[in-house]
Amino acid sequence: MSEARTITDHDEIRRWAEERSGVPTIVADTESDDGSGILRFDFGEREESLKEIDWEDFFDIFEQRRLALLAQDRVDGKTSRFFKFVER
């Protein structure tokens, strides 16, 4: 059985993503004038629709929107990359 947990600690979120080779991004077509957009992590081969941002910008947007990361650590004994951003 797989379980997801809610994470708000920045260090823990960064560690979760980096353990899966994830980088912080925004969906390019959703970028606003202030540089914010829909947050995502990109894993492995980079998707053109995602624009990589630095962790500081990522967490600025994360906090402004009062988000939490809903993340799954393992599924069927393997490392999971399932995640979703949810309201706190």
PDB file with one MODEL, atoms N, CA, C and O in Angstrom:
MODEL        1
ATOM      1  N   MET A   1       0.847  -1.180   0.000  1.00  0.00           N
ATOM      2  CA  MET A   1       0.000   0.000   0.000  1.00  0.00           C
ATOM      3  C   MET A   1       0.890   1.240   0.000  1.00  0.00           C
ATOM      4  O   MET A   1       1.917   1.265   0.679  1.00  0.00           O
ATOM      5  N   SER A   2       0.511   2.249  -0.742  1.00  0.00           N
ATOM      6  CA  SER A   2       1.298   3.471  -0.814  1.00  0.00           C
ATOM      7  C   SER A   2       0.585   4.581  -0.054  1.00  0.00           C
ATOM      8  O   SER A   2      -0.643   4.667  -0.045  1.00  0.00           O
ATOM      9  N   GLU A   3       1.375   5.411   0.570  1.00  0.00           N
ATOM     10  CA  GLU A   3       0.837   6.534   1.317  1.00  0.00           C
ATOM     11  C   GLU A   3       1.548   7.807   0.894  1.00  0.00           C
ATOM     12  O   GLU A   3       2.730   7.797   0.551  1.00  0.00           O
ATOM     13  N   ALA A   4       0.807   8.894   0.925  1.00  0.00           N
ATOM     14  CA  ALA A   4       1.392  10.198   0.630  1.00  0.00           C
ATOM     15  C   ALA A   4       1.421  10.999   1.919  1.00  0.00           C
ATOM     16  O   ALA A   4       0.591  10.803   2.806  1.00  0.00           O
ATOM     17  N   ARG A   5       2.380  11.898   2.009  1.00  0.00           N
ATOM     18  CA  ARG A   5       2.475  12.765   3.185  1.00  0.00           C
ATOM     19  C   ARG A   5       2.532  14.207   2.739  1.00  0.00           C
ATOM     20  O   ARG A   5       2.940  14.511   1.617  1.00  0.00           O
ATOM     21  N   THR A   6       2.122  15.089   3.624  1.00  0.00           N
ATOM     22  CA  THR A   6       2.109  16.517   3.333  1.00  0.00           C
ATOM     23  C   THR A   6       3.364  17.140   3.933  1.00  0.00           C
ATOM     24  O   THR A   6       3.672  16.940   5.108  1.00  0.00           O
ATOM     25  N   ILE A   7       4.084  17.898   3.106  1.00  0.00           N
ATOM     26  CA  ILE A   7       5.357  18.493   3.523  1.00  0.00           C
ATOM     27  C   ILE A   7       5.319  19.996   3.265  1.00  0.00           C
ATOM     28  O   ILE A   7       4.912  20.439   2.191  1.00  0.00           O
ATOM     29  N   THR A   8       5.751  20.783   4.263  1.00  0.00           N
ATOM     30  CA  THR A   8       5.878  22.228   4.084  1.00  0.00           C
ATOM     31  C   THR A   8       7.307  22.708   4.349  1.00  0.00           C
ATOM     32  O   THR A   8       7.656  23.828   3.976  1.00  0.00           O
ATOM     33  N   ASP A   9       8.122  21.894   4.975  1.00  0.00           N
ATOM     34  CA  ASP A   9       9.507  22.271   5.281  1.00  0.00           C
ATOM     35  C   ASP A   9      10.324  22.357   3.996  1.00  0.00           C
ATOM     36  O   ASP A   9      10.399  21.388   3.240  1.00  0.00           O
ATOM     37  N   HIS A  10      10.933  23.508   3.749  1.00  0.00           N
ATOM     38  CA  HIS A  10      11.667  23.744   2.506  1.00  0.00           C
ATOM     39  C   HIS A  10      12.811  22.761   2.298  1.00  0.00           C
ATOM     40  O   HIS A  10      12.993  22.245   1.195  1.00  0.00           O
ATOM     41  N   ASP A  11      13.582  22.500   3.351  1.00  0.00           N
ATOM     42  CA  ASP A  11      14.710  21.578   3.220  1.00  0.00           C
ATOM     43  C   ASP A  11      14.232  20.170   2.874  1.00  0.00           C
ATOM     44  O   ASP A  11      14.845  19.484   2.056  1.00  0.00           O
ATOM     45  N   GLU A  12      13.148  19.749   3.491  1.00  0.00           N
ATOM     46  CA  GLU A  12      12.612  18.417   3.229  1.00  0.00           C
ATOM     47  C   GLU A  12      12.055  18.306   1.804  1.00  0.00           C
ATOM     48  O   GLU A  12      12.216  17.279   1.145  1.00  0.00           O
ATOM     49  N   ILE A  13      11.406  19.362   1.343  1.00  0.00           N
ATOM     50  CA  ILE A  13      10.883  19.373  -0.031  1.00  0.00           C
ATOM     51  C   ILE A  13      12.034  19.307  -1.028  1.00  0.00           C
ATOM     52  O   ILE A  13      11.997  18.533  -1.984  1.00  0.00           O
ATOM     53  N   ARG A  14      13.038  20.115  -0.799  1.00  0.00           N
ATOM     54  CA  ARG A  14      14.191  20.125  -1.716  1.00  0.00           C
ATOM     55  C   ARG A  14      14.881  18.765  -1.726  1.00  0.00           C
ATOM     56  O   ARG A  14      15.250  18.261  -2.787  1.00  0.00           O
ATOM     57  N   ARG A  15      15.054  18.174  -0.553  1.00  0.00           N
ATOM     58  CA  ARG A  15      15.688  16.858  -0.449  1.00  0.00           C
ATOM     59  C   ARG A  15      14.852  15.800  -1.198  1.00  0.00           C
ATOM     60  O   ARG A  15      15.405  14.973  -1.923  1.00  0.00           O
ATOM     61  N   TRP A  16      13.510  15.831  -1.018  1.00  0.00           N
ATOM     62  CA  TRP A  16      12.630  14.872  -1.688  1.00  0.00           C
ATOM     63  C   TRP A  16      12.810  14.974  -3.208  1.00  0.00           C
ATOM     64  O   TRP A  16      12.968  13.959  -3.886  1.00  0.00           O
ATOM     65  N   ALA A  17      12.787  16.191  -3.736  1.00  0.00           N
ATOM     66  CA  ALA A  17      12.913  16.390  -5.184  1.00  0.00           C
ATOM     67  C   ALA A  17      14.300  15.979  -5.689  1.00  0.00           C
ATOM     68  O   ALA A  17      14.410  15.268  -6.688  1.00  0.00           O
ATOM     69  N   GLU A  18      15.336  16.415  -5.014  1.00  0.00           N
ATOM     70  CA  GLU A  18      16.692  16.146  -5.486  1.00  0.00           C
ATOM     71  C   GLU A  18      17.044  14.660  -5.407  1.00  0.00           C
ATOM     72  O   GLU A  18      17.836  14.180  -6.219  1.00  0.00           O
ATOM     73  N   GLU A  19      16.481  13.925  -4.458  1.00  0.00           N
ATOM     74  CA  GLU A  19      16.708  12.479  -4.381  1.00  0.00           C
ATOM     75  C   GLU A  19      16.153  11.767  -5.617  1.00  0.00           C
ATOM     76  O   GLU A  19      16.538  10.635  -5.911  1.00  0.00           O
ATOM     77  N   ARG A  20      15.256  12.429  -6.333  1.00  0.00           N
ATOM     78  CA  ARG A  20      14.635  11.879  -7.532  1.00  0.00           C
ATOM     79  C   ARG A  20      15.109  12.608  -8.789  1.00  0.00           C
ATOM     80  O   ARG A  20      14.496  12.487  -9.849  1.00  0.00           O
ATOM     81  N   SER A  21      16.199  13.363  -8.668  1.00  0.00           N
ATOM     82  CA  SER A  21      16.763  14.169  -9.758  1.00  0.00           C
ATOM     83  C   SER A  21      15.785  15.218 -10.255  1.00  0.00           C
ATOM     84  O   SER A  21      15.799  15.577 -11.432  1.00  0.00           O
ATOM     85  N   GLY A  22      14.933  15.712  -9.360  1.00  0.00           N
ATOM     86  CA  GLY A  22      13.959  16.734  -9.718  1.00  0.00           C
ATOM     87  C   GLY A  22      14.523  18.134  -9.569  1.00  0.00           C
ATOM     88  O   GLY A  22      15.317  18.407  -8.669  1.00  0.00           O
ATOM     89  N   VAL A  23      14.106  19.008 -10.455  1.00  0.00           N
ATOM     90  CA  VAL A  23      14.484  20.418 -10.378  1.00  0.00           C
ATOM     91  C   VAL A  23      13.199  21.249 -10.333  1.00  0.00           C
ATOM     92  O   VAL A  23      12.187  20.848 -10.907  1.00  0.00           O
ATOM     93  N   PRO A  24      13.230  22.404  -9.654  1.00  0.00           N
ATOM     94  CA  PRO A  24      12.037  23.249  -9.574  1.00  0.00           C
ATOM     95  C   PRO A  24      11.790  23.955 -10.898  1.00  0.00           C
ATOM     96  O   PRO A  24      12.718  24.455 -11.534  1.00  0.00           O
ATOM     97  N   THR A  25      10.521  23.989 -11.306  1.00  0.00           N
ATOM     98  CA  THR A  25      10.153  24.631 -12.561  1.00  0.00           C
ATOM     99  C   THR A  25       8.795  25.310 -12.418  1.00  0.00           C
ATOM    100  O   THR A  25       8.074  25.121 -11.438  1.00  0.00           O
ATOM    101  N   ILE A  26       8.479  26.108 -13.437  1.00  0.00           N
ATOM    102  CA  ILE A  26       7.115  26.595 -13.618  1.00  0.00           C
ATOM    103  C   ILE A  26       6.688  26.197 -15.026  1.00  0.00           C
ATOM    104  O   ILE A  26       7.521  26.046 -15.920  1.00  0.00           O
ATOM    105  N   VAL A  27       5.391  26.031 -15.208  1.00  0.00           N
ATOM    106  CA  VAL A  27       4.864  25.738 -16.540  1.00  0.00           C
ATOM    107  C   VAL A  27       4.987  27.025 -17.345  1.00  0.00           C
ATOM    108  O   VAL A  27       4.384  28.039 -16.993  1.00  0.00           O
ATOM    109  N   ALA A  28       5.760  26.991 -18.418  1.00  0.00           N
ATOM    110  CA  ALA A  28       6.126  28.193 -19.172  1.00  0.00           C
ATOM    111  C   ALA A  28       4.919  29.002 -19.636  1.00  0.00           C
ATOM    112  O   ALA A  28       4.934  30.229 -19.539  1.00  0.00           O
ATOM    113  N   ASP A  29       3.896  28.358 -20.126  1.00  0.00           N
ATOM    114  CA  ASP A  29       2.726  29.080 -20.649  1.00  0.00           C
ATOM    115  C   ASP A  29       1.906  29.761 -19.561  1.00  0.00           C
ATOM    116  O   ASP A  29       0.995  30.529 -19.869  1.00  0.00           O
ATOM    117  N   THR A  30       2.215  29.491 -18.287  1.00  0.00           N
ATOM    118  CA  THR A  30       1.445  30.085 -17.189  1.00  0.00           C
ATOM    119  C   THR A  30       2.209  31.204 -16.496  1.00  0.00           C
ATOM    120  O   THR A  30       1.719  31.781 -15.525  1.00  0.00           O
ATOM    121  N   GLU A  31       3.403  31.513 -16.987  1.00  0.00           N
ATOM    122  CA  GLU A  31       4.252  32.511 -16.343  1.00  0.00           C
ATOM    123  C   GLU A  31       3.616  33.895 -16.437  1.00  0.00           C
ATOM    124  O   GLU A  31       3.198  34.332 -17.509  1.00  0.00           O
ATOM    125  N   SER A  32       3.553  34.575 -15.295  1.00  0.00           N
ATOM    126  CA  SER A  32       2.990  35.925 -15.258  1.00  0.00           C
ATOM    127  C   SER A  32       4.110  36.964 -15.283  1.00  0.00           C
ATOM    128  O   SER A  32       5.289  36.611 -15.287  1.00  0.00           O
ATOM    129  N   ASP A  33       3.742  38.232 -15.298  1.00  0.00           N
ATOM    130  CA  ASP A  33       4.727  39.313 -15.358  1.00  0.00           C
ATOM    131  C   ASP A  33       5.680  39.303 -14.166  1.00  0.00           C
ATOM    132  O   ASP A  33       6.826  39.738 -14.284  1.00  0.00           O
ATOM    133  N   ASP A  34       5.210  38.805 -13.011  1.00  0.00           N
ATOM    134  CA  ASP A  34       6.081  38.775 -11.835  1.00  0.00           C
ATOM    135  C   ASP A  34       6.967  37.535 -11.791  1.00  0.00           C
ATOM    136  O   ASP A  34       7.702  37.331 -10.825  1.00  0.00           O
ATOM    137  N   GLY A  35       6.901  36.700 -12.842  1.00  0.00           N
ATOM    138  CA  GLY A  35       7.760  35.524 -12.920  1.00  0.00           C
ATOM    139  C   GLY A  35       7.161  34.277 -12.309  1.00  0.00           C
ATOM    140  O   GLY A  35       7.773  33.210 -12.357  1.00  0.00           O
ATOM    141  N   SER A  36       5.977  34.390 -11.736  1.00  0.00           N
ATOM    142  CA  SER A  36       5.368  33.209 -11.132  1.00  0.00           C
ATOM    143  C   SER A  36       4.528  32.472 -12.167  1.00  0.00           C
ATOM    144  O   SER A  36       4.179  33.022 -13.211  1.00  0.00           O
ATOM    145  N   GLY A  37       4.217  31.247 -11.866  1.00  0.00           N
ATOM    146  CA  GLY A  37       3.403  30.397 -12.724  1.00  0.00           C
ATOM    147  C   GLY A  37       3.056  29.144 -11.952  1.00  0.00           C
ATOM    148  O   GLY A  37       3.260  29.078 -10.740  1.00  0.00           O
ATOM    149  N   ILE A  38       2.534  28.154 -12.643  1.00  0.00           N
ATOM    150  CA  ILE A  38       2.193  26.892 -11.993  1.00  0.00           C
ATOM    151  C   ILE A  38       3.478  26.142 -11.674  1.00  0.00           C
ATOM    152  O   ILE A  38       4.297  25.894 -12.559  1.00  0.00           O
ATOM    153  N   LEU A  39       3.650  25.784 -10.412  1.00  0.00           N
ATOM    154  CA  LEU A  39       4.856  25.092  -9.975  1.00  0.00           C
ATOM    155  C   LEU A  39       4.807  23.616 -10.350  1.00  0.00           C
ATOM    156  O   LEU A  39       3.752  22.982 -10.313  1.00  0.00           O
ATOM    157  N   ARG A  40       5.971  23.084 -10.710  1.00  0.00           N
ATOM    158  CA  ARG A  40       6.144  21.666 -11.008  1.00  0.00           C
ATOM    159  C   ARG A  40       7.588  21.292 -10.660  1.00  0.00           C
ATOM    160  O   ARG A  40       8.442  22.159 -10.473  1.00  0.00           O
ATOM    161  N   PHE A  41       7.836  19.997 -10.579  1.00  0.00           N
ATOM    162  CA  PHE A  41       9.194  19.472 -10.582  1.00  0.00           C
ATOM    163  C   PHE A  41       9.377  18.777 -11.915  1.00  0.00           C
ATOM    164  O   PHE A  41       8.445  18.164 -12.435  1.00  0.00           O
ATOM    165  N   ASP A  42      10.574  18.870 -12.468  1.00  0.00           N
ATOM    166  CA  ASP A  42      10.897  18.175 -13.706  1.00  0.00           C
ATOM    167  C   ASP A  42      11.940  17.125 -13.341  1.00  0.00           C
ATOM    168  O   ASP A  42      12.941  17.434 -12.695  1.00  0.00           O
ATOM    169  N   PHE A  43      11.703  15.890 -13.754  1.00  0.00           N
ATOM    170  CA  PHE A  43      12.583  14.768 -13.439  1.00  0.00           C
ATOM    171  C   PHE A  43      13.233  14.241 -14.706  1.00  0.00           C
ATOM    172  O   PHE A  43      12.570  14.068 -15.729  1.00  0.00           O
ATOM    173  N   GLY A  44      14.530  13.986 -14.633  1.00  0.00           N
ATOM    174  CA  GLY A  44      15.215  13.345 -15.755  1.00  0.00           C
ATOM    175  C   GLY A  44      15.272  14.214 -16.991  1.00  0.00           C
ATOM    176  O   GLY A  44      15.706  15.365 -16.936  1.00  0.00           O
ATOM    177  N   GLU A  45      14.830  13.656 -18.110  1.00  0.00           N
ATOM    178  CA  GLU A  45      14.848  14.394 -19.371  1.00  0.00           C
ATOM    179  C   GLU A  45      13.933  15.611 -19.268  1.00  0.00           C
ATOM    180  O   GLU A  45      12.755  15.484 -18.932  1.00  0.00           O
ATOM    181  N   ARG A  46      14.477  16.781 -19.556  1.00  0.00           N
ATOM    182  CA  ARG A  46      13.749  18.033 -19.355  1.00  0.00           C
ATOM    183  C   ARG A  46      12.653  18.242 -20.390  1.00  0.00           C
ATOM    184  O   ARG A  46      12.843  18.010 -21.584  1.00  0.00           O
ATOM    185  N   GLU A  47      11.499  18.688 -19.898  1.00  0.00           N
ATOM    186  CA  GLU A  47      10.369  18.973 -20.768  1.00  0.00           C
ATOM    187  C   GLU A  47      10.427  20.427 -21.231  1.00  0.00           C
ATOM    188  O   GLU A  47      10.696  21.326 -20.434  1.00  0.00           O
ATOM    189  N   GLU A  48      10.174  20.655 -22.517  1.00  0.00           N
ATOM    190  CA  GLU A  48      10.217  22.013 -23.072  1.00  0.00           C
ATOM    191  C   GLU A  48       9.146  22.918 -22.486  1.00  0.00           C
ATOM    192  O   GLU A  48       9.327  24.134 -22.426  1.00  0.00           O
ATOM    193  N   SER A  49       8.033  22.339 -22.053  1.00  0.00           N
ATOM    194  CA  SER A  49       6.931  23.152 -21.525  1.00  0.00           C
ATOM    195  C   SER A  49       7.198  23.664 -20.109  1.00  0.00           C
ATOM    196  O   SER A  49       6.419  24.447 -19.565  1.00  0.00           O
ATOM    197  N   LEU A  50       8.311  23.212 -19.516  1.00  0.00           N
ATOM    198  CA  LEU A  50       8.658  23.637 -18.163  1.00  0.00           C
ATOM    199  C   LEU A  50       9.900  24.509 -18.182  1.00  0.00           C
ATOM    200  O   LEU A  50      10.864  24.224 -18.892  1.00  0.00           O
ATOM    201  N   LYS A  51       9.864  25.574 -17.393  1.00  0.00           N
ATOM    202  CA  LYS A  51      10.992  26.503 -17.305  1.00  0.00           C
ATOM    203  C   LYS A  51      11.633  26.340 -15.927  1.00  0.00           C
ATOM    204  O   LYS A  51      10.984  26.550 -14.902  1.00  0.00           O
ATOM    205  N   GLU A  52      12.916  25.964 -15.916  1.00  0.00           N
ATOM    206  CA  GLU A  52      13.617  25.769 -14.653  1.00  0.00           C
ATOM    207  C   GLU A  52      13.784  27.107 -13.930  1.00  0.00           C
ATOM    208  O   GLU A  52      14.113  28.123 -14.544  1.00  0.00           O
ATOM    209  N   ILE A  53      13.552  27.088 -12.619  1.00  0.00           N
ATOM    210  CA  ILE A  53      13.760  28.268 -11.776  1.00  0.00           C
ATOM    211  C   ILE A  53      14.638  27.859 -10.607  1.00  0.00           C
ATOM    212  O   ILE A  53      14.803  26.670 -10.335  1.00  0.00           O
ATOM    213  N   ASP A  54      15.206  28.850  -9.910  1.00  0.00           N
ATOM    214  CA  ASP A  54      16.046  28.489  -8.767  1.00  0.00           C
ATOM    215  C   ASP A  54      15.157  28.213  -7.548  1.00  0.00           C
ATOM    216  O   ASP A  54      13.978  28.568  -7.514  1.00  0.00           O
ATOM    217  N   TRP A  55      15.762  27.573  -6.563  1.00  0.00           N
ATOM    218  CA  TRP A  55      15.007  27.169  -5.375  1.00  0.00           C
ATOM    219  C   TRP A  55      14.445  28.365  -4.621  1.00  0.00           C
ATOM    220  O   TRP A  55      13.348  28.283  -4.068  1.00  0.00           O
ATOM    221  N   GLU A  56      15.176  29.469  -4.588  1.00  0.00           N
ATOM    222  CA  GLU A  56      14.688  30.656  -3.872  1.00  0.00           C
ATOM    223  C   GLU A  56      13.388  31.167  -4.505  1.00  0.00           C
ATOM    224  O   GLU A  56      12.419  31.443  -3.796  1.00  0.00           O
ATOM    225  N   ASP A  57      13.366  31.290  -5.822  1.00  0.00           N
ATOM    226  CA  ASP A  57      12.146  31.730  -6.515  1.00  0.00           C
ATOM    227  C   ASP A  57      11.013  30.720  -6.320  1.00  0.00           C
ATOM    228  O   ASP A  57       9.862  31.098  -6.103  1.00  0.00           O
ATOM    229  N   PHE A  58      11.352  29.443  -6.399  1.00  0.00           N
ATOM    230  CA  PHE A  58      10.363  28.390  -6.198  1.00  0.00           C
ATOM    231  C   PHE A  58       9.694  28.539  -4.831  1.00  0.00           C
ATOM    232  O   PHE A  58       8.467  28.516  -4.730  1.00  0.00           O
ATOM    233  N   PHE A  59      10.500  28.691  -3.784  1.00  0.00           N
ATOM    234  CA  PHE A  59       9.921  28.770  -2.443  1.00  0.00           C
ATOM    235  C   PHE A  59       9.221  30.103  -2.180  1.00  0.00           C
ATOM    236  O   PHE A  59       8.309  30.162  -1.355  1.00  0.00           O
ATOM    237  N   ASP A  60       9.628  31.171  -2.863  1.00  0.00           N
ATOM    238  CA  ASP A  60       8.888  32.433  -2.768  1.00  0.00           C
ATOM    239  C   ASP A  60       7.452  32.230  -3.266  1.00  0.00           C
ATOM    240  O   ASP A  60       6.497  32.636  -2.604  1.00  0.00           O
ATOM    241  N   ILE A  61       7.310  31.607  -4.423  1.00  0.00           N
ATOM    242  CA  ILE A  61       5.981  31.341  -4.984  1.00  0.00           C
ATOM    243  C   ILE A  61       5.224  30.362  -4.084  1.00  0.00           C
ATOM    244  O   ILE A  61       4.040  30.556  -3.808  1.00  0.00           O
ATOM    245  N   PHE A  62       5.903  29.326  -3.636  1.00  0.00           N
ATOM    246  CA  PHE A  62       5.327  28.304  -2.760  1.00  0.00           C
ATOM    247  C   PHE A  62       4.711  28.942  -1.517  1.00  0.00           C
ATOM    248  O   PHE A  62       3.598  28.591  -1.126  1.00  0.00           O
ATOM    249  N   GLU A  63       5.433  29.881  -0.894  1.00  0.00           N
ATOM    250  CA  GLU A  63       4.947  30.542   0.324  1.00  0.00           C
ATOM    251  C   GLU A  63       3.857  31.565   0.019  1.00  0.00           C
ATOM    252  O   GLU A  63       2.878  31.656   0.760  1.00  0.00           O
ATOM    253  N   GLN A  64       4.008  32.336  -1.057  1.00  0.00           N
ATOM    254  CA  GLN A  64       2.984  33.319  -1.419  1.00  0.00           C
ATOM    255  C   GLN A  64       1.632  32.658  -1.623  1.00  0.00           C
ATOM    256  O   GLN A  64       0.594  33.234  -1.298  1.00  0.00           O
ATOM    257  N   ARG A  65       1.648  31.465  -2.154  1.00  0.00           N
ATOM    258  CA  ARG A  65       0.397  30.750  -2.430  1.00  0.00           C
ATOM    259  C   ARG A  65      -0.034  29.845  -1.285  1.00  0.00           C
ATOM    260  O   ARG A  65      -1.068  29.182  -1.358  1.00  0.00           O
ATOM    261  N   ARG A  66       0.775  29.824  -0.222  1.00  0.00           N
ATOM    262  CA  ARG A  66       0.491  28.988   0.959  1.00  0.00           C
ATOM    263  C   ARG A  66       0.231  27.543   0.554  1.00  0.00           C
ATOM    264  O   ARG A  66      -0.803  26.959   0.881  1.00  0.00           O
ATOM    265  N   LEU A  67       1.203  26.981  -0.171  1.00  0.00           N
ATOM    266  CA  LEU A  67       1.100  25.614  -0.653  1.00  0.00           C
ATOM    267  C   LEU A  67       1.775  24.625   0.286  1.00  0.00           C
ATOM    268  O   LEU A  67       2.554  25.001   1.161  1.00  0.00           O
ATOM    269  N   ALA A  68       1.459  23.371   0.084  1.00  0.00           N
ATOM    270  CA  ALA A  68       2.135  22.253   0.725  1.00  0.00           C
ATOM    271  C   ALA A  68       2.389  21.227  -0.378  1.00  0.00           C
ATOM    272  O   ALA A  68       1.688  21.198  -1.390  1.00  0.00           O
ATOM    273  N   LEU A  69       3.391  20.396  -0.169  1.00  0.00           N
ATOM    274  CA  LEU A  69       3.693  19.334  -1.113  1.00  0.00           C
ATOM    275  C   LEU A  69       3.091  18.040  -0.591  1.00  0.00           C
ATOM    276  O   LEU A  69       3.407  17.603   0.516  1.00  0.00           O
ATOM    277  N   LEU A  70       2.231  17.433  -1.380  1.00  0.00           N
ATOM    278  CA  LEU A  70       1.710  16.107  -1.086  1.00  0.00           C
ATOM    279  C   LEU A  70       2.592  15.149  -1.874  1.00  0.00           C
ATOM    280  O   LEU A  70       2.572  15.157  -3.105  1.00  0.00           O
ATOM    281  N   ALA A  71       3.365  14.324  -1.175  1.00  0.00           N
ATOM    282  CA  ALA A  71       4.368  13.503  -1.847  1.00  0.00           C
ATOM    283  C   ALA A  71       4.314  12.066  -1.366  1.00  0.00           C
ATOM    284  O   ALA A  71       4.013  11.783  -0.207  1.00  0.00           O
ATOM    285  N   GLN A  72       4.608  11.188  -2.274  1.00  0.00           N
ATOM    286  CA  GLN A  72       4.670   9.763  -1.985  1.00  0.00           C
ATOM    287  C   GLN A  72       6.138   9.364  -2.004  1.00  0.00           C
ATOM    288  O   GLN A  72       6.856   9.689  -2.949  1.00  0.00           O
ATOM    289  N   ASP A  73       6.588   8.663  -0.971  1.00  0.00           N
ATOM    290  CA  ASP A  73       7.985   8.251  -0.911  1.00  0.00           C
ATOM    291  C   ASP A  73       8.251   6.971  -1.697  1.00  0.00           C
ATOM    292  O   ASP A  73       9.209   6.893  -2.466  1.00  0.00           O
ATOM    293  N   ARG A  74       7.389   5.963  -1.497  1.00  0.00           N
ATOM    294  CA  ARG A  74       7.596   4.678  -2.144  1.00  0.00           C
ATOM    295  C   ARG A  74       6.262   4.097  -2.590  1.00  0.00           C
ATOM    296  O   ARG A  74       5.224   4.348  -1.978  1.00  0.00           O
ATOM    297  N   VAL A  75       6.305   3.325  -3.653  1.00  0.00           N
ATOM    298  CA  VAL A  75       5.140   2.577  -4.103  1.00  0.00           C
ATOM    299  C   VAL A  75       5.641   1.215  -4.580  1.00  0.00           C
ATOM    300  O   VAL A  75       6.592   1.134  -5.357  1.00  0.00           O
ATOM    301  N   ASP A  76       5.011   0.172  -4.124  1.00  0.00           N
ATOM    302  CA  ASP A  76       5.419  -1.197  -4.455  1.00  0.00           C
ATOM    303  C   ASP A  76       6.903  -1.422  -4.203  1.00  0.00           C
ATOM    304  O   ASP A  76       7.570  -2.117  -4.970  1.00  0.00           O
ATOM    305  N   GLY A  77       7.425  -0.824  -3.111  1.00  0.00           N
ATOM    306  CA  GLY A  77       8.820  -1.004  -2.730  1.00  0.00           C
ATOM    307  C   GLY A  77       9.817  -0.186  -3.525  1.00  0.00           C
ATOM    308  O   GLY A  77      11.022  -0.277  -3.286  1.00  0.00           O
ATOM    309  N   LYS A  78       9.338   0.611  -4.465  1.00  0.00           N
ATOM    310  CA  LYS A  78      10.237   1.426  -5.291  1.00  0.00           C
ATOM    311  C   LYS A  78      10.029   2.903  -4.983  1.00  0.00           C
ATOM    312  O   LYS A  78       8.958   3.314  -4.537  1.00  0.00           O
ATOM    313  N   THR A  79      11.072   3.696  -5.230  1.00  0.00           N
ATOM    314  CA  THR A  79      10.990   5.132  -5.031  1.00  0.00           C
ATOM    315  C   THR A  79       9.922   5.726  -5.947  1.00  0.00           C
ATOM    316  O   THR A  79       9.891   5.453  -7.147  1.00  0.00           O
ATOM    317  N   SER A  80       9.058   6.532  -5.366  1.00  0.00           N
ATOM    318  CA  SER A  80       7.969   7.150  -6.127  1.00  0.00           C
ATOM    319  C   SER A  80       8.292   8.611  -6.418  1.00  0.00           C
ATOM    320  O   SER A  80       8.935   9.292  -5.619  1.00  0.00           O
ATOM    321  N   ARG A  81       7.834   9.077  -7.572  1.00  0.00           N
ATOM    322  CA  ARG A  81       7.953  10.492  -7.915  1.00  0.00           C
ATOM    323  C   ARG A  81       6.594  11.179  -7.902  1.00  0.00           C
ATOM    324  O   ARG A  81       6.463  12.305  -8.382  1.00  0.00           O
ATOM    325  N   PHE A  82       5.578  10.508  -7.355  1.00  0.00           N
ATOM    326  CA  PHE A  82       4.264  11.118  -7.298  1.00  0.00           C
ATOM    327  C   PHE A  82       4.292  12.324  -6.366  1.00  0.00           C
ATOM    328  O   PHE A  82       4.783  12.243  -5.240  1.00  0.00           O
ATOM    329  N   PHE A  83       3.756  13.446  -6.853  1.00  0.00           N
ATOM    330  CA  PHE A  83       3.619  14.637  -6.012  1.00  0.00           C
ATOM    331  C   PHE A  83       2.485  15.485  -6.528  1.00  0.00           C
ATOM    332  O   PHE A  83       2.057  15.361  -7.676  1.00  0.00           O
ATOM    333  N   LYS A  84       2.006  16.353  -5.655  1.00  0.00           N
ATOM    334  CA  LYS A  84       0.973  17.300  -6.017  1.00  0.00           C
ATOM    335  C   LYS A  84       1.091  18.478  -5.055  1.00  0.00           C
ATOM    336  O   LYS A  84       1.337  18.285  -3.865  1.00  0.00           O
ATOM    337  N   PHE A  85       0.917  19.691  -5.562  1.00  0.00           N
ATOM    338  CA  PHE A  85       0.903  20.855  -4.699  1.00  0.00           C
ATOM    339  C   PHE A  85      -0.547  21.105  -4.271  1.00  0.00           C
ATOM    340  O   PHE A  85      -1.454  21.146  -5.103  1.00  0.00           O
ATOM    341  N   VAL A  86      -0.745  21.269  -2.972  1.00  0.00           N
ATOM    342  CA  VAL A  86      -2.077  21.460  -2.411  1.00  0.00           C
ATOM    343  C   VAL A  86      -2.068  22.690  -1.498  1.00  0.00           C
ATOM    344  O   VAL A  86      -1.014  23.141  -1.051  1.00  0.00           O
ATOM    345  N   GLU A  87      -3.264  23.218  -1.232  1.00  0.00           N
ATOM    346  CA  GLU A  87      -3.383  24.319  -0.287  1.00  0.00           C
ATOM    347  C   GLU A  87      -3.106  23.811   1.125  1.00  0.00           C
ATOM    348  O   GLU A  87      -3.420  22.669   1.461  1.00  0.00           O
ATOM    349  N   ARG A  88      -2.513  24.678   1.944  1.00  0.00           N
ATOM    350  CA  ARG A  88      -2.278  24.301   3.339  1.00  0.00           C
ATOM    351  C   ARG A  88      -3.561  24.320   4.109  1.00  0.00           C
ATOM    352  O   ARG A  88      -3.567  24.030   5.305  1.00  0.00           O
TER     353      ARG A  88
ENDMDL
END
